[in-house]
Amino acid sequence: MFARLKAGLARSAAQLSGELTGVFTKERLDADTVRELEDALIRADVGTGLAHELAAEVGQGRYDTEISERELRRILTDAIAKVLAPAEKPFRIDTVQKPFVVLVAGVNGTGKTTTIGKLAAKLGEEGKRVALAAGDTFRAAAIEQLKIWGERAHAHVFAGAQGADAAGLAFDALGQARSDHTDVLLIDTAGRMQNKAGLMGELQKIARVLKKHDASAPHAVLLVLDATTGQNAILQVEAFQAAVPLTGLIMTKLDGTAKGGILVALAHRFGLPIHYIGVGETANDLQPFNAAAFATALTGADEPPKPTIGSWRF
């Protein structure tokens, strides 16, 4: 899995690693090197404030000391992993809640519907009885796409006509899922730009009507983010968090960007769990987030991440 992650983060790693090679050319660490490191991290979309903190941590107590490029990469990797560690929280289904209702949101083009399909496949492999609700009623293609994923994952798909009321469909889907003793109900929603108040209001309505069946629903609200948007992802989290309290993030398309550092910025700023990251097209490319593995792949450090309980083992 680490090899797959490393391959998926190749573009981000190539950019940052290349810049680090240029930074770490001296045998001694000095103030200029630390400043250059900070600039490299900013260009990797880590964010200005965090880049300053990370560069300062790398330099702390090490000025004018002889240090190898390999050692500096490992120090930086450890510093990034420390920022990411609180966000490393596996996605858990509370079996007391049946069905466990997951509302999935995001702006247009994040790969939200595909991510739901991949998640359904993973849950099905774990023995969960999964159902999908095609709440993106604006796009006929999204409804058909979810049906295809439903067939692959052996999951029932609740779908209505194009243009149907999304909140009403979610309400009916939850009612049926309860009758069918479904374990998990994944609800797709239409892509909406974070600055469109009307569409954000519709998302709030979906969450509100679910409570008529179950006052605790939705039990999870996941925001799917596209890594290629870079710093704009911060604005998206802020807007969706204000509309519906988020319980976790999923970052897609990390294989298609050199802006992988945005994940570090999100973890530092919001402290929300990052449940999965997408590094390719297949279901296996939706990987549980591992802080040490991500930091190692991002910086190009040549040491594998240490095994942790409940995480990947290498």
N, C-alpha and C positions, 0 to 999 in steps of 0.2 A: 504493500500500500504506500510505503514511503517513496518507492521508485515512481509510482504513478503520480504522487503528489509533486515530486521533484520535477517530473516531466511537465506536469500541468502548470507549474510556476516558472517554467523555463524563461519566459519573456521578462517577467518581473525580476527574476534572479539574475538574468544576463545583464540587465541594465544596472541594477544595484551592485552586483558583483564586479562588473567592469569599472564602475566608478570607484568602488572600494580599492580595487587594484591600483587605480591612479592615485588614490589618497594615501594608501599605505606603502609608499615607495621609500620612505626614510627608515633608517635603523632605529632612530629615536623618535618618540612621540612628543610633539610640541604643540603650541597653541594654534599654529597655522594648520596642522593636520586635523585637529579637533574641529576647527571652523570648516574645513573642506568636507569632513565627515558629516557635519550638520547640513551643509548644502546638498550633499548627495542624498541624505535621508529626506530632505524636503522635496527633491525632484522625484523621489519614489512615492510621493503622496502620503508620507507619514504625518505631515502637518508641521507647521513652524514651531509651535510650542513644544510638542513632543520630541521633535528632531533635536531641539536645543537640550532637552533633558537627557536624551539618550547619548548624545555626543559628550555632554558633561560627565555622565556616568562612566563612559569609556575612558575619559581622560583623568578621572579622579584618582589621585595618588600615583599616576603613571607618567607625569611630565618628565621629560629628559631621561627616561629610562629606555634601555634597549629592549625592544619587543618585536616579535616576528609578525608578519602579516597574518599567518595562521592563528596565532594567539589572539590578535586583535579581532579577527572575525569571530572567534569563539566568545570573546568578551561581549561583543555587540550582539551576537546571537542570544546569549544568556540574558542580556538586558531587555531585548525585545520579547523573549519568552516570558520574562517576569511580568511585562505589561499585559501579555495575552493570557496568562495563566488563569486569572479570575473568570474569563469568558469561556473557558473550556468546560462546558457542562453538557453532557450527553442529553439527547432528547428522550424524555421518559414519558411513558403512558401511565396515567394513574388508573389502575384497574378497578378502583372503587367507583369511578365515574364511568358509566356505561350507557350510551357510547361516550367516549372521550372525544370532545368536539374541538377540532382544530380549524381556525379561520386563517386563511392564507391571503396576504395582501401584497401589493407592490405596484410600482408604476408600470407603464406600458413597456414591453420589450425586455423585461428582466429574466424571462424564462420561467415564470411562475407556474404555468400549467404543466410544463414539462417536469418541473421540480416536484409538484404534487404527485405526478405519475411515478416518479422515481421513489418518492417517499412511500407511496402505497405499495410498491413492489418490495421495498425493504421490510415494511411492517408485515406484509403477507408472508414473507420468508420466515419471520419470527413467530408465525402461527396466529397472527391477529386476523380477525374477521373485519375487513376494511370496506367502507363505502365511500364513494365520491359524490359531491354535489357540484354540478356545473353552474356555478353562480355567475360566471362571466357570460351573461345572456346577451351582451351586445355583439359578440362575435360568434357567428355560426362555426367558424373554424376552431375556436376554442372548445366549443361543445363537442365537436367531432374528435378533436385531439384528445380530450379527456376520456371519451368513450374508448378510443384505441388503447390508451394507457390502462383503463379499467379492465379491458379484455386481457391484456398482458399480465396484470396483477391479480386476475380473478376477483376483481372487486366490482360490486354493483354500482352503477352510475345513475344518480337521480338527475334528470335533465328535463327541461321544458322547451317551449318554443323560443326562437330567437326574439329578443325584446321583452320577454316575460319579466315580471317583477322579481328581482334577485332575492329580496328579503322574504317574499312569500315562498319562493322555491326552497330557500334554506330552512324555513320553518317546516315545510312539508317533509323535507328530507330528514330532518331530525326526528320528526314524529314517526316516520316509517323505519328509520334506523333503530329507534327504541323498540318498536314492535318486532323487528327482525333480530334483536339481541346482538346488534353490531358492536364490535369492540371500539372501533375508531371511525369517526366521520370526518373526512377532509373536505373543506368547503373552499372551492375556487372562487375568486372574485374578479371583477373586471379591473383591468389596469387603469389606474387613475393618476394623473399628475398631482403632486403634493400641494400645488397652489390652486386647485379647483375645489372651492368650498362645497359646491353641490354634490360632487362625486364623493368627497370625504364624508358628507352627511349621509349618503346612501350606505357607506360602509358602517357608520355608526348605527344606522337603522337595522342592518343585518344582525349586528351584535345584540341590539336591543330586543328584536323579536325572538331570537334564540332563547332568551331568558323566560319567555312565556312557557316554554317546555321545561326548561331547567334553569333555575335562578343562578346557577354557578357557571353556565355556558356563556361564551366559549371558554373552554378550559385552557386553551393555548391560542395565542395570536402571533403568527410568524410573519415577519416581513422579509420578502425576497429582494435582494439588492444585486445590481449588476456591477461587477468590479470595474468595468470599463468607464463608468461614470465618474470615477475618482472622487474628488472632494464633494461633489453634488450628493453623494450618498449620505453625507451628514445632514443636509437639509431634508432629505427624504425621511430619515429616522426621526428627526425633530417633528415634522409635520404629522406623520402617522402615529407617533407616540402621543401627540396631543389629541388625536381623534379617537383612537382605541388603544388602551394600554397594551404595549407589546410585551410578550414573554420571551421572545428569542428572535435571532436573525439567521438567515441563510444567504451566503454570498455565492453568486454564480459567475461563470465566465472568467474565472481567474486565469484560465489557459489562454485567453484572448487579449490580455492586456499586460502592460509593464507597470501597472499601477497597483500591484498587490499590497503595497504599503498602506493603502486605505483601510485595510482590515485592522491594522495596528492602531490607526487613528480612531476607528469606531470603538474598539475595545477600551481604549483609554478614556474616551469622552463619555460613553454611555454606560459602560459596565453591564450591558445586556449579554445574556448567553449567546454564543455563536454555536449553533447546533451542527450545522453542516456547511461545507464549502464544495462548490462545483468546479472540477478541473478537467471536464471533458463531456462528451455527449452521452455516454452509456450510463446505465443505472449505477454501475460500480464506481463511476466518476463523481458521484455525490457522496462525499466522504465525511465521516464524523470529524469534527474539528479537533486537532491536537496542537496545542500551543508550541511545544518543543519542536515537533516535526515541521510546523509551518515556519518557525523562525529559522531553523536550520536550512530549509529549502530556499527561503527568501534571501538569506545572506550568502549562500554558497559555501557555508562552512563544511569542512570535509569529515566532521565527526557525526555519526548518527545520533538521533535523540535517545536519551535514556528511557528504558521502559518505565511506565507508571501504572499503578493499579487502576483498572477500569479503562485504560487507554490501549493504543496499539502496542504490540510487542514486536521487536525486531531481532 
